[in-house]
């Protein structure tokens, strides 16, 4: 004899075991993937000029949005499946369902609640179907974003090849317009088919053109046939509801990805610190961890000149100036590029990155080195501090003159664009 209460409901989704397996295994990977993407972009952006870092940022946003959607989907799916399993288990304990008469409810509330819940078997089926739909919808949305990420990544590789191998520098601003124009034929054929398709003559040239356009775009990934799960959901839940849901989830995921990126670069941007002094107003009084090698985070700290520590023990302060392609490259080419190689470092120290100590210019001698903790190129100068008095001192490292633009204070005077590094002897 088989007790029906020990069996799964008859209409249970046949993929529930595989869903649980995938969600249980993948949720841990998906929760770690956003952090990996953050580290990747924060490590790579300082190596690139602005147009390349902007493209990398676009790929990062799409990839991180897909990772966030998958992570959220798998977590929600596990919770929904756990709820479904709990309901199945509870029904096996109480096979007669809810005993509404034993609850302290009035007759009207009892009638409303019992009709809303219905049979426990139906409630279990609804919980089962809801979990499967969440699983499928999350995979569909992440797949769409990953396809977009792949297209953007392919463009970056192609553009890099054209620039590095063929000497061409494609303007990244026209990429969006090209993508928009490329979708116009599909949208036009789609609109014509919906409005006039039933009245078009089979075999006519117009019919063949519309069919050919739709066939071509279907082959390259457009249309419902390339996403059966989305087609099933749209056909049974409605296209407007599905489009709204997809747009809402994409917007939330993209906004979250962008905000976490911003917070990673500006950790002091959130919190109730309105009355705290602004370091931009008092740059020479700012103790920025990015300026000290023993305190900075190689990945998350801003790219800035640094010394070994806020307290200099030895006879020399080792000043390391990481090379930034957007700032140092153009400045070096414009001011020192025509000089012989053996004179460029001296020109750079004198005209591009002059160094001051306690407000007085010093003749810093730069050597070619690197940032040992990030493996990025840097210039190194050993500053003699043996004769300095005990106490507080300030190193000033001038930024290239064109970036950033000088900032005006309240009196209308311009502050020199420089990094200030306070240190103590």
C-alpha positions as a Markdown table, in Angstrom:
| # | Residue | x | y | z |
|---|---|---|---|---|
| 1 | Unk | 0.0 | 0.0 | 0.0 |
| 2 | Unk | 1.2 | 3.5 | -0.8 |
| 3 | Unk | 0.3 | 6.4 | 1.3 |
| 4 | Unk | -0.5 | 9.4 | -1.0 |
| 5 | Unk | 0.6 | 11.8 | 1.6 |
| 6 | Unk | 4.2 | 10.6 | 1.2 |
| 7 | Unk | 4.3 | 11.3 | -2.5 |
| 8 | Unk | 5.0 | 14.6 | -4.3 |
| 9 | Unk | 1.9 | 16.3 | -5.8 |
| 10 | Unk | 0.8 | 15.0 | -9.1 |
| 11 | Unk | 1.5 | 18.2 | -11.0 |
| 12 | Unk | 5.0 | 18.8 | -9.6 |
| 13 | Unk | 7.3 | 20.5 | -12.1 |
| 14 | Unk | 9.6 | 17.6 | -13.4 |
| 15 | Unk | 12.7 | 19.9 | -13.3 |
| 16 | Unk | 12.5 | 20.8 | -9.6 |
| 17 | Unk | 15.5 | 18.6 | -8.6 |
| 18 | Unk | 17.7 | 20.0 | -11.4 |
| 19 | Unk | 16.6 | 23.6 | -10.5 |
| 20 | Unk | 17.6 | 23.0 | -6.8 |
| 21 | Unk | 20.9 | 21.5 | -7.9 |
| 22 | Unk | 21.8 | 24.4 | -10.2 |
| 23 | Unk | 20.7 | 27.1 | -7.8 |
| 24 | Unk | 22.4 | 25.5 | -4.8 |
| 25 | Unk | 25.7 | 25.2 | -6.7 |
| 26 | Unk | 25.6 | 28.4 | -8.7 |
| 27 | Unk | 24.4 | 30.8 | -6.0 |
| 28 | Unk | 27.8 | 30.8 | -4.3 |
| 29 | Unk | 29.7 | 31.4 | -7.5 |
| 30 | Unk | 27.3 | 34.2 | -8.5 |
| 31 | Unk | 27.6 | 35.9 | -5.1 |
| 32 | Unk | 31.4 | 36.0 | -5.6 |
| 33 | Unk | 31.3 | 37.1 | -9.3 |
| 34 | Unk | 30.4 | 40.8 | -8.7 |
| 35 | Unk | 33.4 | 41.2 | -6.4 |
| 36 | Unk | 35.6 | 39.7 | -9.0 |
| 37 | Unk | 34.2 | 42.0 | -11.7 |
| 38 | Unk | 34.8 | 45.0 | -9.4 |
| 39 | Unk | 38.4 | 44.1 | -8.9 |
| 40 | Unk | 38.9 | 43.5 | -12.6 |
| 41 | Unk | 37.7 | 46.9 | -13.7 |
| 42 | Unk | 39.4 | 48.7 | -10.8 |
| 43 | Unk | 42.7 | 47.1 | -11.8 |
| 44 | Unk | 42.3 | 47.7 | -15.5 |
| 45 | Unk | 40.9 | 51.2 | -15.8 |
| 46 | Unk | 44.1 | 53.0 | -14.6 |
| 47 | Unk | 46.0 | 51.2 | -17.4 |
| 48 | Unk | 43.7 | 52.6 | -20.2 |
| 49 | Unk | 43.0 | 56.0 | -21.8 |
| 50 | Unk | 39.5 | 57.3 | -21.3 |
| 51 | Unk | 37.9 | 56.0 | -24.5 |
| 52 | Unk | 39.0 | 52.4 | -23.7 |
| 53 | Unk | 38.1 | 52.6 | -20.0 |
| 54 | Unk | 34.6 | 53.9 | -21.0 |
| 55 | Unk | 34.1 | 50.9 | -23.2 |
| 56 | Unk | 35.4 | 48.6 | -20.5 |
| 57 | Unk | 33.0 | 50.2 | -18.1 |
| 58 | Unk | 30.0 | 49.4 | -20.4 |
| 59 | Unk | 31.1 | 45.8 | -20.6 |
| 60 | Unk | 31.5 | 45.7 | -16.8 |
| 61 | Unk | 28.0 | 47.2 | -16.2 |
| 62 | Unk | 26.3 | 44.6 | -18.4 |
| 63 | Unk | 28.4 | 41.7 | -17.0 |
| 64 | Unk | 27.8 | 42.7 | -13.4 |
| 65 | Unk | 24.1 | 43.3 | -14.0 |
| 66 | Unk | 23.9 | 39.7 | -15.4 |
| 67 | Unk | 25.7 | 38.4 | -12.3 |
| 68 | Unk | 23.5 | 40.3 | -9.9 |
| 69 | Unk | 20.3 | 39.1 | -11.7 |
| 70 | Unk | 21.6 | 35.5 | -11.5 |
| 71 | Unk | 22.6 | 35.8 | -7.9 |
| 72 | Unk | 19.3 | 37.3 | -7.0 |
| 73 | Unk | 17.4 | 34.8 | -9.0 |
| 74 | Unk | 19.1 | 31.8 | -7.4 |
| 75 | Unk | 18.6 | 33.1 | -3.9 |
| 76 | Unk | 14.9 | 33.9 | -4.5 |
| 77 | Unk | 14.5 | 30.5 | -6.2 |
| 78 | Unk | 16.0 | 28.7 | -3.3 |
| 79 | Unk | 13.7 | 30.5 | -0.9 |
| 80 | Unk | 10.7 | 29.7 | -3.1 |
| 81 | Unk | 11.7 | 26.1 | -3.4 |
| 82 | Unk | 12.2 | 25.9 | 0.3 |
| 83 | Unk | 8.7 | 27.2 | 0.8 |
| 84 | Unk | 7.3 | 24.7 | -1.6 |
| 85 | Unk | 9.1 | 21.8 | 0.1 |
| 86 | Unk | 7.8 | 23.1 | 3.5 |
| 87 | Unk | 4.3 | 23.1 | 2.2 |
| 88 | Unk | 4.6 | 19.6 | 0.8 |
| 89 | Unk | 6.0 | 18.3 | 4.1 |
| 90 | Unk | 3.3 | 20.1 | 6.1 |
| 91 | Unk | 0.6 | 18.6 | 4.0 |
| 92 | Unk | 2.0 | 15.1 | 4.6 |
| 93 | Unk | 1.7 | 15.8 | 8.3 |
| 94 | Unk | -1.8 | 17.3 | 8.1 |
| 95 | Unk | -3.3 | 15.7 | 5.0 |
| 96 | Unk | -6.8 | 17.3 | 5.7 |
| 97 | Unk | -5.4 | 20.7 | 5.1 |
| 98 | Unk | -6.1 | 23.9 | 7.1 |
| 99 | Unk | -8.7 | 23.4 | 9.9 |
| 100 | Unk | -10.3 | 26.9 | 9.6 |
| 101 | Unk | -12.8 | 26.2 | 12.4 |
| 102 | Unk | -10.0 | 26.0 | 14.9 |
| 103 | Unk | -8.6 | 29.4 | 14.0 |
| 104 | Unk | -9.8 | 32.5 | 15.9 |
| 105 | Unk | -11.4 | 34.1 | 12.9 |
| 106 | Unk | -14.8 | 35.6 | 12.3 |
| 107 | Unk | -17.1 | 34.1 | 9.8 |
| 108 | Unk | -16.4 | 36.7 | 7.1 |
| 109 | Unk | -12.6 | 36.5 | 7.6 |
| 110 | Unk | -12.8 | 32.7 | 7.5 |
| 111 | Unk | -14.7 | 32.8 | 4.3 |
| 112 | Unk | -12.4 | 35.2 | 2.6 |
| 113 | Unk | -9.2 | 33.5 | 3.8 |
| 114 | Unk | -10.4 | 30.0 | 2.9 |
| 115 | Unk | -11.5 | 31.0 | -0.6 |
| 116 | Unk | -8.3 | 32.9 | -1.2 |
| 117 | Unk | -6.1 | 29.9 | -0.2 |
| 118 | Unk | -8.3 | 27.2 | -1.8 |
| 119 | Unk | -7.1 | 23.6 | -1.6 |
| 120 | Unk | -3.7 | 23.0 | -0.2 |
| 121 | Unk | -2.8 | 20.9 | -3.2 |
| 122 | Unk | -3.5 | 24.0 | -5.4 |
| 123 | Unk | -1.4 | 26.2 | -3.2 |
| 124 | Unk | 1.4 | 23.8 | -3.5 |
| 125 | Unk | 1.1 | 23.7 | -7.2 |
| 126 | Unk | 1.2 | 27.5 | -7.3 |
| 127 | Unk | 4.3 | 27.6 | -5.2 |
| 128 | Unk | 5.9 | 25.0 | -7.4 |
| 129 | Unk | 5.1 | 26.9 | -10.6 |
| 130 | Unk | 6.2 | 30.3 | -9.1 |
| 131 | Unk | 9.6 | 28.9 | -8.3 |
| 132 | Unk | 10.1 | 27.5 | -11.8 |
| 133 | Unk | 9.0 | 30.8 | -13.4 |
| 134 | Unk | 11.5 | 32.8 | -11.3 |
| 135 | Unk | 14.3 | 30.4 | -12.2 |
| 136 | Unk | 13.5 | 30.6 | -15.9 |
| 137 | Unk | 13.0 | 34.3 | -15.9 |
| 138 | Unk | 16.3 | 35.0 | -14.2 |
| 139 | Unk | 18.2 | 32.7 | -16.6 |
| 140 | Unk | 16.4 | 34.5 | -19.6 |
| 141 | Unk | 17.3 | 38.0 | -18.4 |
| 142 | Unk | 20.9 | 37.0 | -17.6 |
| 143 | Unk | 21.3 | 35.4 | -21.0 |
| 144 | Unk | 20.1 | 38.5 | -22.8 |
| 145 | Unk | 22.6 | 40.7 | -20.8 |
| 146 | Unk | 25.4 | 38.2 | -21.4 |
| 147 | Unk | 24.7 | 38.3 | -25.2 |
| 148 | Unk | 25.0 | 42.1 | -25.1 |
| 149 | Unk | 28.2 | 41.8 | -23.0 |
| 150 | Unk | 29.6 | 39.4 | -25.7 |
| 151 | Unk | 28.8 | 41.9 | -28.4 |
| 152 | Unk | 30.4 | 44.8 | -26.6 |
| 153 | Unk | 33.5 | 42.7 | -25.7 |
| 154 | Unk | 33.8 | 41.6 | -29.4 |
| 155 | Unk | 33.7 | 45.3 | -30.4 |
| 156 | Unk | 36.5 | 46.2 | -27.9 |
| 157 | Unk | 38.7 | 43.4 | -29.2 |
| 158 | Unk | 38.0 | 44.5 | -32.8 |
| 159 | Unk | 38.7 | 48.1 | -32.0 |
| 160 | Unk | 41.9 | 47.3 | -30.2 |
| 161 | Unk | 43.1 | 45.2 | -33.2 |
| 162 | Unk | 42.4 | 48.1 | -35.6 |
| 163 | Unk | 44.2 | 50.6 | -33.4 |
| 164 | Unk | 47.2 | 48.5 | -32.2 |
| 165 | Unk | 47.8 | 46.5 | -35.4 |
| 166 | Unk | 46.6 | 48.7 | -38.3 |
| 167 | Unk | 47.0 | 52.2 | -36.8 |
| 168 | Unk | 43.4 | 53.1 | -37.0 |
| 169 | Unk | 41.7 | 54.8 | -34.0 |
| 170 | Unk | 37.9 | 54.2 | -34.3 |
| 171 | Unk | 35.7 | 56.8 | -32.6 |
| 172 | Unk | 33.7 | 55.0 | -29.9 |
| 173 | Unk | 31.0 | 57.5 | -30.0 |
| 174 | Unk | 29.4 | 56.2 | -33.2 |
| 175 | Unk | 29.0 | 52.7 | -31.8 |
| 176 | Unk | 25.6 | 53.4 | -30.3 |
| 177 | Unk | 24.3 | 55.1 | -33.5 |
| 178 | Unk | 25.5 | 52.1 | -35.5 |
| 179 | Unk | 23.6 | 49.7 | -33.3 |
| 180 | Unk | 20.4 | 51.9 | -33.5 |
| 181 | Unk | 20.6 | 52.2 | -37.3 |
| 182 | Unk | 21.2 | 48.4 | -37.6 |
| 183 | Unk | 17.9 | 47.7 | -35.8 |
| 184 | Unk | 15.8 | 49.9 | -38.1 |
| 185 | Unk | 15.2 | 47.3 | -40.8 |
| 186 | Unk | 14.0 | 44.8 | -38.3 |
| 187 | Unk | 11.7 | 47.2 | -36.6 |
| 188 | Unk | 10.3 | 48.3 | -39.9 |
| 189 | Unk | 9.7 | 44.8 | -41.1 |
| 190 | Unk | 8.2 | 43.8 | -37.8 |
| 191 | Unk | 5.8 | 46.8 | -37.9 |
| 192 | Unk | 4.8 | 46.1 | -41.5 |
| 193 | Unk | 4.2 | 42.4 | -40.8 |
| 194 | Unk | 2.0 | 43.1 | -37.8 |
| 195 | Unk | -0.1 | 45.7 | -39.6 |
| 196 | Unk | -0.3 | 44.4 | -43.2 |
| 197 | Unk | 1.0 | 40.8 | -43.0 |
| 198 | Unk | -2.4 | 39.2 | -43.2 |
| 199 | Unk | -3.3 | 41.1 | -46.3 |
| 200 | Unk | 0.1 | 40.8 | -48.1 |
| 201 | Unk | 0.1 | 38.6 | -51.2 |
| 202 | Unk | 2.2 | 35.4 | -50.8 |
| 203 | Unk | 5.1 | 35.4 | -53.2 |
| 204 | Unk | 4.9 | 39.1 | -53.9 |
| 205 | Unk | 8.2 | 41.0 | -53.9 |
| 206 | Unk | 7.2 | 43.1 | -50.8 |
| 207 | Unk | 6.3 | 39.9 | -49.0 |
| 208 | Unk | 9.6 | 38.3 | -49.9 |
| 209 | Unk | 11.5 | 41.4 | -48.7 |
| 210 | Unk | 9.8 | 41.5 | -45.3 |
| 211 | Unk | 10.2 | 37.8 | -44.9 |
| 212 | Unk | 13.8 | 37.9 | -45.9 |
| 213 | Unk | 14.5 | 40.8 | -43.4 |
| 214 | Unk | 12.8 | 38.9 | -40.6 |
| 215 | Unk | 14.6 | 35.7 | -41.5 |
| 216 | Unk | 18.0 | 37.4 | -41.5 |
| 217 | Unk | 17.5 | 39.1 | -38.1 |
| 218 | Unk | 16.1 | 35.9 | -36.6 |
| 219 | Unk | 19.3 | 34.1 | -37.7 |
| 220 | Unk | 21.5 | 36.7 | -35.9 |
| 221 | Unk | 19.6 | 36.5 | -32.6 |
| 222 | Unk | 16.5 | 38.7 | -32.9 |
| 223 | Unk | 13.0 | 37.4 | -32.4 |
| 224 | Unk | 11.2 | 35.0 | -30.0 |
| 225 | Unk | 12.5 | 31.8 | -31.7 |
| 226 | Unk | 15.9 | 32.4 | -30.2 |
| 227 | Unk | 14.5 | 32.5 | -26.7 |
| 228 | Unk | 11.8 | 29.9 | -26.2 |
| 229 | Unk | 11.5 | 30.5 | -22.4 |
| 230 | Unk | 10.8 | 34.1 | -23.1 |
| 231 | Unk | 8.3 | 33.2 | -25.8 |
| 232 | Unk | 6.5 | 30.9 | -23.5 |
| 233 | Unk | 6.3 | 33.5 | -20.7 |
| 234 | Unk | 5.2 | 36.3 | -23.1 |
| 235 | Unk | 2.5 | 34.2 | -24.8 |
| 236 | Unk | 0.9 | 33.2 | -21.5 |
| 237 | Unk | 1.6 | 36.3 | -19.3 |
| 238 | Unk | 1.3 | 39.0 | -21.9 |
| 239 | Unk | 4.0 | 40.8 | -23.9 |
| 240 | Unk | 3.4 | 44.2 | -22.2 |
| 241 | Unk | 3.7 | 42.6 | -18.7 |
| 242 | Unk | 6.8 | 40.7 | -19.7 |
| 243 | Unk | 8.5 | 43.8 | -21.3 |
| 244 | Unk | 7.7 | 45.9 | -18.3 |
| 245 | Unk | 9.1 | 43.3 | -15.9 |
| 246 | Unk | 12.3 | 42.8 | -18.0 |
| 247 | Unk | 12.8 | 46.6 | -18.2 |
| 248 | Unk | 12.3 | 47.0 | -14.5 |
| 249 | Unk | 14.7 | 44.3 | -13.6 |
| 250 | Unk | 17.3 | 45.5 | -16.1 |
| 251 | Unk | 17.0 | 49.0 | -14.7 |
| 252 | Unk | 17.4 | 48.0 | -11.1 |
| 253 | Unk | 20.3 | 45.7 | -11.9 |
| 254 | Unk | 22.2 | 48.3 | -14.0 |
| 255 | Unk | 21.6 | 51.0 | -11.4 |
| 256 | Unk | 22.8 | 48.7 | -8.6 |
| 257 | Unk | 25.9 | 47.8 | -10.6 |
| 258 | Unk | 26.7 | 51.5 | -11.3 |
| 259 | Unk | 26.1 | 52.5 | -7.7 |
| 260 | Unk | 28.4 | 49.7 | -6.3 |
| 261 | Unk | 31.1 | 50.8 | -8.8 |
| 262 | Unk | 30.7 | 54.4 | -7.6 |
| 263 | Unk | 30.8 | 53.4 | -4.0 |
| 264 | Unk | 33.9 | 51.3 | -4.6 |
| 265 | Unk | 35.7 | 54.4 | -5.9 |
| 266 | Unk | 34.2 | 56.9 | -3.4 |
| 267 | Unk | 33.7 | 55.0 | -0.1 |
| 268 | Unk | 33.1 | 58.3 | 1.7 |
| 269 | Unk | 30.2 | 59.2 | -0.6 |
| 270 | Unk | 27.6 | 57.6 | 1.6 |
| 271 | Unk | 26.9 | 58.2 | 5.2 |
| 272 | Unk | 25.9 | 61.2 | 7.3 |
| 273 | Unk | 29.1 | 63.2 | 7.0 |
| 274 | Unk | 27.6 | 66.6 | 5.8 |
| 275 | Unk | 29.4 | 68.5 | 8.5 |
| 276 | Unk | 32.7 | 66.8 | 8.1 |
| 277 | Unk | 35.4 | 69.0 | 6.6 |
| 278 | Unk | 35.8 | 68.5 | 2.8 |
| 279 | Unk | 39.3 | 67.4 | 1.8 |
| 280 | Unk | 38.9 | 69.2 | -1.6 |
| 281 | Unk | 38.7 | 72.5 | 0.3 |
| 282 | Unk | 41.8 | 71.7 | 2.4 |
| 283 | Unk | 44.0 | 69.5 | 0.1 |
| 284 | Unk | 47.2 | 70.1 | 2.1 |
| 285 | Unk | 45.5 | 69.0 | 5.3 |
| 286 | Unk | 44.2 | 65.7 | 3.9 |
| 287 | Unk | 45.7 | 62.4 | 5.0 |
| 288 | Unk | 44.7 | 60.2 | 2.1 |
| 289 | Unk | 45.6 | 56.5 | 2.5 |
| 290 | Unk | 46.2 | 56.5 | -1.3 |
| 291 | Unk | 49.3 | 58.5 | -0.6 |
| 292 | Unk | 51.0 | 56.0 | 1.7 |
| 293 | Unk | 52.1 | 52.6 | 0.5 |
| 294 | Unk | 51.5 | 50.9 | 3.9 |
| 295 | Unk | 47.9 | 52.2 | 4.1 |
| 296 | Unk | 46.6 | 52.2 | 0.5 |
| 297 | Unk | 44.4 | 49.6 | -1.1 |
| 298 | Unk | 46.1 | 48.7 | -4.4 |
| 299 | Unk | 42.8 | 48.0 | -6.1 |
| 300 | Unk | 40.3 | 50.4 | -4.6 |
| 301 | Unk | 42.4 | 53.5 | -3.7 |
| 302 | Unk | 42.7 | 56.2 | -6.3 |
| 303 | Unk | 45.8 | 56.3 | -8.5 |
| 304 | Unk | 48.0 | 58.9 | -6.8 |
| 305 | Unk | 51.6 | 59.6 | -5.9 |
| 306 | Unk | 52.7 | 57.9 | -2.7 |
| 307 | Unk | 55.5 | 57.5 | -0.2 |
| 308 | Unk | 56.3 | 54.5 | 1.9 |
| 309 | Unk | 54.6 | 55.7 | 5.1 |
| 310 | Unk | 53.2 | 58.8 | 6.9 |
| 311 | Unk | 56.2 | 58.6 | 9.2 |
| 312 | Unk | 59.5 | 58.5 | 7.4 |
| 313 | Unk | 62.1 | 56.7 | 9.4 |
| 314 | Unk | 65.0 | 56.4 | 7.0 |
| 315 | Unk | 67.1 | 59.1 | 5.3 |
| 316 | Unk | 65.0 | 59.1 | 2.1 |
| 317 | Unk | 61.3 | 59.4 | 1.2 |
| 318 | Unk | 60.6 | 57.1 | -1.7 |
| 319 | Unk | 58.2 | 59.0 | -3.9 |
| 320 | Unk | 56.4 | 56.8 | -6.5 |
| 321 | Unk | 54.3 | 58.4 | -9.2 |
| 322 | Unk | 52.1 | 55.9 | -11.0 |
| 323 | Unk | 51.9 | 56.5 | -14.7 |
| 324 | Unk | 48.4 | 57.5 | -15.8 |
| 325 | Unk | 47.9 | 57.1 | -19.6 |
| 326 | Unk | 45.2 | 59.9 | -19.8 |
| 327 | Unk | 47.2 | 62.5 | -17.9 |
| 328 | Unk | 50.9 | 61.7 | -18.1 |
| 329 | Unk | 51.0 | 60.3 | -21.7 |
| 330 | Unk | 49.7 | 63.4 | -23.5 |
| 331 | Unk | 51.6 | 65.8 | -21.2 |
| 332 | Unk | 54.9 | 63.9 | -21.8 |
| 333 | Unk | 54.3 | 63.8 | -25.6 |
| 334 | Unk | 53.4 | 67.5 | -25.8 |
| 335 | Unk | 56.2 | 68.9 | -23.6 |
| 336 | Unk | 59.0 | 66.4 | -23.8 |
| 337 | Unk | 58.3 | 64.1 | -26.7 |
| 338 | Unk | 60.7 | 65.8 | -29.1 |
| 339 | Unk | 63.7 | 65.5 | -26.8 |
| 340 | Unk | 66.2 | 62.7 | -26.9 |
| 341 | Unk | 65.3 | 59.7 | -24.6 |
| 342 | Unk | 68.0 | 60.6 | -22.1 |
| 343 | Unk | 66.6 | 64.1 | -21.5 |
| 344 | Unk | 62.9 | 63.2 | -21.3 |
| 345 | Unk | 62.9 | 62.2 | -17.6 |
| 346 | Unk | 64.5 | 65.5 | -16.6 |
| 347 | Unk | 62.0 | 67.4 | -18.7 |
| 348 | Unk | 59.2 | 65.4 | -17.1 |
| 349 | Unk | 60.4 | 66.3 | -13.6 |
| 350 | Unk | 60.9 | 69.9 | -14.4 |
| 351 | Unk | 57.9 | 70.8 | -16.6 |
| 352 | Unk | 55.3 | 68.0 | -16.2 |
| 353 | Unk | 55.5 | 66.8 | -12.6 |
| 354 | Unk | 57.5 | 69.4 | -10.5 |
| 355 | Unk | 57.9 | 68.4 | -6.9 |
| 356 | Unk | 57.8 | 70.8 | -3.9 |
| 357 | Unk | 58.8 | 70.2 | -0.3 |
| 358 | Unk | 57.2 | 72.4 | 2.3 |
| 359 | Unk | 56.2 | 74.7 | -0.6 |
| 360 | Unk | 59.7 | 75.1 | -2.1 |
| 361 | Unk | 60.7 | 73.5 | -5.4 |
| 362 | Unk | 63.2 | 70.7 | -5.2 |
| 363 | Unk | 65.2 | 69.1 | -8.0 |
| 364 | Unk | 63.7 | 65.6 | -8.0 |
| 365 | Unk | 65.5 | 63.0 | -10.1 |
| 366 | Unk | 63.1 | 60.4 | -11.6 |
| 367 | Unk | 64.0 | 56.8 | -12.4 |
| 368 | Unk | 61.9 | 54.3 | -14.3 |
| 369 | Unk | 60.2 | 51.8 | -12.0 |
| 370 | Unk | 56.9 | 50.4 | -11.3 |
| 371 | Unk | 54.2 | 50.1 | -8.7 |
| 372 | Unk | 55.2 | 46.9 | -7.1 |
| 373 | Unk | 51.8 | 46.1 | -5.7 |
| 374 | Unk | 49.8 | 46.6 | -9.0 |
| 375 | Unk | 52.6 | 45.9 | -11.5 |
| 376 | Unk | 51.8 | 49.2 | -13.3 |
| 377 | Unk | 54.6 | 51.5 | -14.7 |
| 378 | Unk | 55.6 | 54.3 | -12.4 |
| 379 | Unk | 58.4 | 56.9 | -11.9 |
| 380 | Unk | 60.4 | 56.8 | -8.7 |
| 381 | Unk | 62.3 | 59.7 | -7.0 |
| 382 | Unk | 64.3 | 59.4 | -3.8 |
| 383 | Unk | 63.8 | 62.6 | -1.7 |
| 384 | Unk | 66.5 | 63.3 | 0.8 |
| 385 | Unk | 64.9 | 64.1 | 4.1 |
| 386 | Unk | 67.9 | 63.8 | 6.4 |
| 387 | Unk | 68.2 | 67.5 | 7.1 |
| 388 | Unk | 64.5 | 68.1 | 7.8 |
| 389 | Unk | 63.5 | 69.2 | 11.2 |
| 390 | Unk | 61.3 | 66.8 | 13.3 |
| 391 | Unk | 57.6 | 67.3 | 12.7 |
| 392 | Unk | 55.2 | 67.7 | 9.9 |
| 393 | Unk | 56.2 | 68.3 | 6.3 |
| 394 | Unk | 54.4 | 68.3 | 2.9 |
| 395 | Unk | 55.4 | 66.9 | -0.4 |
| 396 | Unk | 53.6 | 68.5 | -3.4 |
| 397 | Unk | 53.5 | 66.7 | -6.7 |
| 398 | Unk | 52.1 | 68.8 | -9.5 |
| 399 | Unk | 49.6 | 67.2 | -11.9 |
| 400 | Unk | 49.9 | 67.6 | -15.6 |
| 401 | Unk | 48.8 | 71.2 | -16.5 |
| 402 | Unk | 45.8 | 70.2 | -18.7 |
| 403 | Unk | 44.2 | 67.7 | -16.3 |
| 404 | Unk | 42.3 | 68.5 | -14.2 |
| 405 | Unk | 41.4 | 72.1 | -14.9 |
| 406 | Unk | 42.5 | 74.4 | -12.1 |
| 407 | Unk | 39.8 | 74.9 | -9.4 |
| 408 | Unk | 38.8 | 78.3 | -8.2 |
| 409 | Unk | 38.3 | 79.0 | -4.6 |
| 410 | Unk | 35.7 | 81.4 | -3.0 |
| 411 | Unk | 38.0 | 84.4 | -3.7 |
| 412 | Unk | 38.3 | 83.6 | -7.4 |
| 413 | Unk | 41.9 | 82.5 | -7.1 |
| 414 | Unk | 43.0 | 79.2 | -8.8 |
| 415 | Unk | 44.6 | 76.5 | -6.7 |
| 416 | Unk | 47.5 | 74.8 | -8.4 |
| 417 | Unk | 46.5 | 71.2 | -9.4 |
| 418 | Unk | 48.7 | 69.1 | -7.2 |
| 419 | Unk | 48.7 | 66.1 | -5.0 |
| 420 | Unk | 49.8 | 66.9 | -1.4 |
| 421 | Unk | 51.4 | 64.3 | 0.8 |
| 422 | Unk | 51.8 | 65.2 | 4.4 |
| 423 | Unk | 54.5 | 63.2 | 6.3 |
| 424 | Unk | 56.3 | 63.3 | 9.6 |
| 425 | Unk | 59.9 | 62.9 | 10.7 |
